[in-house]
Amino acid sequence: MSAIPLTQLKHPYHLVDPSPWPLLGSLGALTMAFGMVKYMHYYAGGFYVLVFGLLVTSFTMFVWWRDIIREGTFEGRHTKKVQRGLRLGVILFIVSEVMFFVSFFWAFFHSSLGPAIQIGQLWPPLGIDVMSPWGIPLLNTVILLSSGATVTWAHHAVVAGEKQHAVYGLILTVILAILFTGFQVFEYLHAEFTISDSVYGSSFYMATGFHGFHVLVGSIFLLVCLVRLRNDHFTRTHHIGLEGAIWYWHFVDVVWLFLFVTIYWWGGN
């Protein structure tokens, strides 16, 4: 079925055309989950099933978002009402991510405020050599806060029509994100405890590890926005994709502040 020309529409909403990507994406996610279960239980071929599912899911994400970019940038189907709906969707997604991290903080405080007898009723547990918050964690805090400033600079530059300044801001943000990830990998490699070292190790690596994964996703998000900005996909009044990336990055910044204060500083003492 061909799309209806915009001049014939009697409403400001975007009724999408039939698409195979939701079905393909769900099958890819199911395959990835199935392969992960097989791989973790040491079944033969589980790793290859996992990789295949990951490739299918990644391909679906690429072509689906490509279609959305075409609809909004080249076909003009993202009207003000559609943009409002997309913003609401991004906000609800970030709220769900907030609750995702709340579960990790809940587990951490549940174990730290009332240490069980199995870990000696001590926090941190006896034998855990915790990391100093005033080394790499503090440096990473400065890096992330600086990236929040540079990405805000890029946003204001887009609104002001200063494309080159926006490009500089996004480039600096991506560089700072790469630095943060590199320092976190270095921190993990030199840590004196692992994820299997009591509930402290489990809660520490789950919380900081998933935050690191979100930093990686946000870095890719911003890098894609940088390419789109260079290709003149954004205007002063129509840059919903960039706004979503910026909101997501500020969410990553705020979560790290809570991680630094609670897990590195308070939880380590």
N, C-alpha and C positions, 0 to 999 in steps of 0.2 A: 504494500500500500504506500503510495507516494505521499509526501508531506504536503499539507495544505499551505498555500502561499500566505505569507503574513498579512497581505492586504485583504484577504478574505476572512481573517479571524474576527470574531465578534466579542472576544474576551481577552484579557491580558495573561492568561495562563498558558503553560506549555504542556500540551498533551504529546508525550513522547511516542515515537513509532515503535512497533514491535521489535524487540531486540533479543538475540540469543545469549547475551552476556550474563544475565542473572542465572540462567540454568547452567551455563558452562562454569560460572564462578562457584556455584554451590557444589557442583560435581568435583571441581578442583579442590575445594576446601575439604570435602568429604574424603577424597583420595589422600590428601595431605595428612588429615587426622588419622586415617586408617594406617597409612605408612608409618606415622610417628609411633603409634601403639605397637605395631609389629617390630619396629626398629628397637624400641625400648625394652621389648621382651625377647630380643635376640632371635627373631624369626628370620630365616633366609629370605633375602629379597626385600626386606622391609625398608632398607635405606633407599633402594631404587624406586620403590613406590612413593616414598616421601618426597624424593627429588622430582618425580614426575608430577605429583600433585602440586608441589611448589611452583614448577614451571607453568602448569596450566593456570594456576591462580594468578601468577605474575603476568602472564599473557593477557588474561581477562581484565586485570586491573588496567593494563596499558591501553587496550583497545576501547574499553568502556570510558575511561577518562578522556581518551582521544576524541570519542564521539561527543562527550559533554563540552569539550573545548570548541569543537566545530560548531555545535548548536549555539553556544553562547557568544563566541567571538566572530564567526563568519556568517552565521545564519540570523543572528540577532534575536534569538528566541528567549533570551533571558531578560524579560521585562522587569520593571521595578518590583512587581508582585512576586515574580519568580525569584529574583535576587533576595527578597525578604524571606522567602521560604528556604532558600539555600543557607542564608545566614542562621536562621532558626535551626536548621539541621546541623550545622557546624557547632552551634552552642549546645544542642542536646548531646551531640557526640562527645564534646569536651566534658560535659557533666557526667556522662557515663564513664569516661576515663578517670575523672576525679573519684568516683565511687570505687573504681578498680584499685586505685592507690590507697583509698581509705581502708580497704581490707588488709593491706600490708601493714599500715600504721596500727590498725586495730590489733593485729597479731603481735606486733612488736611491743606495744604498750601492755597487752595482756600478759606477756611473758616477762617484761621488765619490771612492771609495778608490783607483781606478786610472783617472784621467782619460785619455781617448783622445787620440791626437795630433791628431785632427780638431778638437778643441776647445782645442788648445794645451797639453795636459797640465796644465791649471790647473783648480782648482775653488774658487769658481765660475768659469765660463768668462769669458775676457776680453770686456769690453763689457757684462756683465750687472751692472746696478746693483741689488743685492739689497736686500730690505727689512730695516729694523732690527727685531730681535726685541723691543726694549724699548718699542715704541710700541703700535700696535693689537694685534699678536699677544699681548703681555703682558696688555693689557686684556681681550682675549677669553679668555685663560687664567683670569683672575680671575673673569670672568663665568660661564664653564662650571663652575669649581670651586664657585662659589656656587650655581649651579643644582643641582649634585649634592647640596649640603647641604639645599636647600629640598625637593627631591624625596624625600630620605630623611626629612625632617620629615613630609611628607605620608604616607609609608608608615607610620611609627610612629604617626601620628595615626589612621590607619584601623585599625590593629591594636588601638589603645587605645579605639576607639569614639568618637573626637573628630572627627566629620564636618566641622565648621566649620573646624577647624585644618587638616584635610587639604585642604579647598577652598582655603584661603589658600596652603598650600604649593604646590599645583599651579598656582594662578594666578601666583605669583611665578616658578615654574619656566618657565612658558610665556612670561612677559614677558622673562625673562633670555635665553631661546632666541631670541626675536625680536630682542633687542638684539645678540646674537652674530651673527645672520645679517645684520643691517643693517650692522654694522661690517665684516664680511667682504666684503660687496658694495662698501662704500666703499673698502676696501683694494684690491680688484681694479680699481676704476675709476681709482685713482691709482697703480697699479703701473707701474714703468718698463720692464717686459718683458712679453711675451705667451707664450702656450702654444707658439708656433712658434719661440721664441728658444732654440735648442739644446736639449740633453737636460735642462738645468736647468729651463727653462720648462715643458717637457713633464711632467717628474716632479713639479714643484712644483704645477702647476695640476691634474694628475690626482689627486694625493694630497689636497690641500686642498679641491679641488672636490667630490670624492666624499664627503669628510667633511662638507662643507657640505650636500650632498644628504641624508646620513644625519641631520644635525641637523634638516633640514626634515621628514623622515619621522618622527623622534622627537617633534618638536613637534606634529605632527598626532596621533600616537599618544597623547601626554599630553593634548591638547585633547579628544579623544574620551573619554578616561578621566575628565576633569573633568566633562564633560556627564553621563556615566554615574554618577559619584559624586553629582552634584546630584540625579539621578533615583533615588537609593537602590538602585543595582545592586550595590553592594559591601557585604559584611558583614565583621566582624572575622576570620572564618575562611574566607571565600570571596571572594577578590579576585584571581583568577589573571590577569585582564586587566591590572589595575594593576601587578601584580608583573612581568609581561612588559615593560610600558612602562618601568618603573623599571630593570630589568636592562639593557634596550636603551640607556637614557639613560646609565647608568654606563659602558657600553661606549663610547659616543660620547665621554664625558669622558676615559677612559683613552687612547683613540686620539689625541685632541687633545694630551694631554701628550707622547706620543711624537713627534707632528708638531712641536710647539713646540721640543722639545729637539734633535731631529735635523735637521729641515729649516730651521727659522727660525734657531736659535741655532748649532748645530754646522755645519750645511751652509752657512750664510751667512757663515761666517768662514774 
